[in-house]
């Protein structure tokens, strides 16, 4: 799978999962189901658009620093979750804990889908 296709698939997965979580948690945010879905989905897509290019640009450096692909993946996903939490918290008017939960779930689903897909995640040649 090319990086471009992986990027689009990741945005689709994260946006859809975040929107679903927004619907399920809309009462906690004191928002309509539609409003919570749009806010969570948009935050996930924008956060992914901000973090994926940065991670791909520095992934090989992280891999050298950690010594393994899995170490670099774990470190980069932790950073991605923290940054995307900021986008989600902004969209949800400061619901920090729920934003962190949403970010963890959304990124875990997208990463798991990438690992389990037949094409796999993009790896260095």
N, C-alpha and C positions, 0 to 999 in steps of 0.2 A: 504494500500500500504506500503510495507516495505521501509526502508530508502534507501536501495541499488537500488531498482527499481525507487523510486522517484528521486534519484540522477541521474540515467541514463536518465530518461524522461526529467528531468530539463536540463541536458546537451544537449540533442537532441533539445528541444524546443529553448533554448537560442542560440545554434549554428546556427540553421536554420533561426531564426528571425534575428540574427545579420548578417548572410550572405546575406539575402534579403535586409536588410538596407544598407549593403555595396554596393550591386549592385545599389540600388537606389541613393546612395550618391557618387558614384565613381568619378564623375566629380569634386566634391568639394575637394576630396582628391588627385586629379591629378593622379589617378591610373586606370588601366584597370578594367572593371567590374569583371573579374575573380580574379584579384589581390586584389581588395577591398573586395570581398566576402570571399576569403580565409583568409585575414588578420582579418576581423571582426569576422568571424566564429571561427577562432582559438583563438582569444583573449577572446571571450565569453566562449568557452569551458574550456580554461586554467583558466580563472578567476573563473568560477564555481567550477572547481576542487580544487581551492585554498580556496574558501570561504565557500562552503557548509559544509565540515567536521568541520571547526572551529565553525560555527554557531551551528551545531547540538551538538557539545561538550559543548557549553556554553548556549544553549537555555533555559534550565531549570533555570539557574541562572538569566538570563535576565527576565524570567517570574516571578520569585520571586521578583526581583528588581522593575519591572514595575507594578506588581500586576495582570496583565491579559495576556492571550495568545496573544491577538491582539496588546497590547502594546509591548510585546517582539518581535512579528512579524514585527511591524512597525520599531522598533529600529534596528533590525537585517537587515532588507531590506535596510534601509538607509546606514548602514555600508557596506553592500554588494555592493550597487551601487557605493559608493565612491571607494572601493578597485578595483572593476572591471573596473572602469573608468581608473585607472592607467594602467591596462593591455591593454585596448583598445587604450589609448593615445600612448602607446609604439608601438603598432602595426601600428598605423596610423601616425606615425612620429610627434606626438605632437599636433594633432588637439583636444585640450582639450574640447572645448565646444561641438563638435560633439560626442566626446567620452562619455561625460556625458549624452547627449541626447540618444545615442544608449544604454548605460547601463541602463538608466531609463526605456526605452521602453522594452528592452529585459527582464529585471527583472519583470516588471509589467505584461507582457504577461505570463511568467513562473509562477509567483505567482497566477495570475488569473486562469490559467489552473489548478493549484493545488487546489485552493479553490473550483473551479467549478466541478472538476472531481468527479465521484461517490465515489471513494475510499478516496478522500480528502488528505490533507497534513498529514504527520506523526504527531501525537500528543501524549503527554505522557499518559501512561495507568492509 
